[in-house]
Amino acid sequence: MSEQLRQHRIFGLLPDAARHRLTDTMEVHAMGPGEALDGADTAHPELHWLLSGAVTLLDEQGQPVVTLQPGELFSLQAAGTTGVRSAQARTASELVSMDSALLEELRGETPALGYLLRHLEHESTSSRGAAEVGSADPALNLMTTPVRSIIRREPITLPPQTSIREAAQIMSEQRVSSVLIVEQGLLFGLVTDRDLRNRVIAAGLDTARPLIDIATLAPMTIDVQSPAFDALLLMARHNIHHVPVLDGQRIVGMITATDLTEQHSTSAVYLAGDIYKQGSVEGLQQASGKIKRLQQSLAAAEASAYSTGHIITAITDAITSRLLQLGEARFGPAPVDYVWVAAGSQARSEQTAKSDQDNCMVLDDSYDEALHGAYFKSLSQFVCDGLNACGYVYCPGEMMAMTDTWRQPRRRWVDYFARWTAQPDPKALMLTCVFFDLRAVHGQSALLDGLRRDVLERTQGNTIFLAHMVGNALTHTPPLGLFKGISTARSGEHKGTIDLKHNGVVPIVDLARVYALAGGDAAVNTHDRLLSAAAGGAISEQSARDLRDALEFMAFIRIQHQARQIAQGIPPDNHLDPAEISNLERTQLKDAFTVVQSLQSVLGQRYRL
């Protein structure tokens, strides 16, 4: 066991004497299938290391949270607290238990051990302070919680011809805020208490009419196996508070915004709801001021960069959609169909509190400049100005829908991409980087659906174009010196710092984009592109994992850096002074840069001009 500890990436940093002390106190447990380990009666919290098998962690209600694989670490919480309460073996398993009181003592000898102990409850409350822990967004507990575990009761279902009055009586008796309309076991619609207020009482509708008349038909749903975090994003992005839960086509329950998170002004669902209530740009500007506090809350809880990016981007989507709704209220309904499209980091769901805007509009091919041009110019100007007022500054390169070039009918966009891929000059490559990362935010998303597919058909196997894209990607390189040490800026406003965005995150984003273009992969998020690249054989599983870990670590460090600046009243930026982070983190950062540099070299060799 001592040898296994020595080979561990963090335990291996312990001095020999400390490692032997830890080995002497470790207990090995063999668990049969179905056998459980309970943390309720432990005098001290323990850290567990799964050596073999598979173990599922259970919450205080005995509901599954996540299943662990060999090599992973976990701790259990005592009775009277929330969190993971017990661990149940799914197969024959073996794990090691370590007394965290001893680990805390050893941490004084090896500060790197603190990195491993961050998630232990006793450490988080004692060393970081209760105030900081209390600031964490409660919605973050949803990231590893399955939807199944937050369903509180059986769904209330009614046939379509039930009268509105009868449905309201049932909702009152059952004390529920919604009912599902079901026929022959299939979900047809959803009715909420808001529908009763707005579509019945306010409209003076006859309550003897059938319930189907006021229902939201084909409502958005979520799969029972999905993480509850996905439900949070669905609600935040679409301003809904009730989501039916399905197992295949079978209805298994209903979850609400209240089930997901308590009423905190900076939690994602409630912030998105607040955004949709605003009736002016000034109101949106005030609501958007909470985004920085939301990022602070996420950072305090040490949420992953992947999850943080999705949450912050969901709020940007909500602001954008509400601005478009306000714009249509001011200028009238759109004369032809359109879709508002996010580009860049918003499209990839990788935004932080420091973001400018990249967007465009794809208009229906029935668009006529003479008839419709003035309307869409006014609408796009209103939205881009509103985004700027809310803190999403104008794109320095004017790649926004308010710019005439980036507000065009679909046929023109087809021409754009055909020209960029056929003649990959520097400007065309830059535009491909921006506009290949696209995601529909509001409007007729079908206008965008086939566009990216057309692009991928042009780029897959197009080695000349891909070689140019790789050459362009290699202009962003990690800040490593001659002897692989971290190199900081030597002059200028940010002297002595590292640009975590352009020299850290962007090179990985560029690599993943090339993999997607080469493999015909429609994924937009960088993490998802790397998974697809490994599945398609464009990159090894190990290399893809290294890049994902490097991206997560650098993005995490960037978010923490920005959270510190926000707390100090400083506008957040991407320029990190290495002195801000620990020696361990600097070593990890250098390792992450080395991974990126190595894979850039491999790609450069593969696609030589």
Sequence and secondary structure as in RCSB ss.txt:
>XXXX:A:sequence
MSEQLRQHRIFGLLPDAARHRLTDTMEVHAMGPGEALDGADTAHPELHWLLSGAVTLLDEQGQPVVTLQPGELFS
LQAAGTTGVRSAQARTASELVSMDSALLEELRGETPALGYLLRHLEHESTSSRGAAEVGSADPALNLMTTPVRSI
IRREPITLPPQTSIREAAQIMSEQRVSSVLIVEQGLLFGLVTDRDLRNRVIAAGLDTARPLIDIATLAPMTIDVQ
SPAFDALLLMARHNIHHVPVLDGQRIVGMITATDLTEQHSTSAVYLAGDIYKQGSVEGLQQASGKIKRLQQSLAA
AEASAYSTGHIITAITDAITSRLLQLGEARFGPAPVDYVWVAAGSQARSEQTAKSDQDNCMVLDDSYDEALHGAY
FKSLSQFVCDGLNACGYVYCPGEMMAMTDTWRQPRRRWVDYFARWTAQPDPKALMLTCVFFDLRAVHGQSALLDG
LRRDVLERTQGNTIFLAHMVGNALTHTPPLGLFKGISTARSGEHKGTIDLKHNGVVPIVDLARVYALAGGDAAVN
THDRLLSAAAGGAISEQSARDLRDALEFMAFIRIQHQARQIAQGIPPDNHLDPAEISNLERTQLKDAFTVVQSLQ
SVLGQRYRL
>XXXX:A:secstr
 HHHHHHSTTGGGS HHHHHHHHHH EEEEE TT EEE TT SS EEEEEEES EEEEETTS EEEEE TT EEE
   TTS SEEEEEESSSEEEEEEEHHHHHHHHTT TTHHHHTTT HHHHHHHS HHHHHTS GGGGGGG BGGGG
  S   EE TTSBHHHHHHHHHHHT SEEEEEETTEEEEEEEHHHIIIIIITTT  TTSBGGGG EES   EETT
SBHHHHHHHHHHHT SEEEEEETTEEEEEEEHHHH    TTSHHHHHHHHHH  SHHHHHHHHTTHHHHHHHHHH
TT  HHHHHHHHHHHHHHHHHHHHHHHHHHH S SS EEEEEEHHHHTT   SS B  EEEEE TT  HHHHHHH
HHHHHHHHHHHHHHTT B  TT  STTSGGGEEEHHHHHHHHHHHHHS  HHHHHHHHHHSSEEEEEE THHHHH
HHHHHHHHHTT HHHHHHHHHHHTTS   B TTS B    SSTTTT EETIIIIIHHHHHHHHHHHHHHT    S
HHHHHHHHHHTTSS HHHHHHHHHHHHHHHHHHHHHHHHHHHTT    SEE GGGS HHHHHHHHHHHHHHHHHH
HHHHHHS  
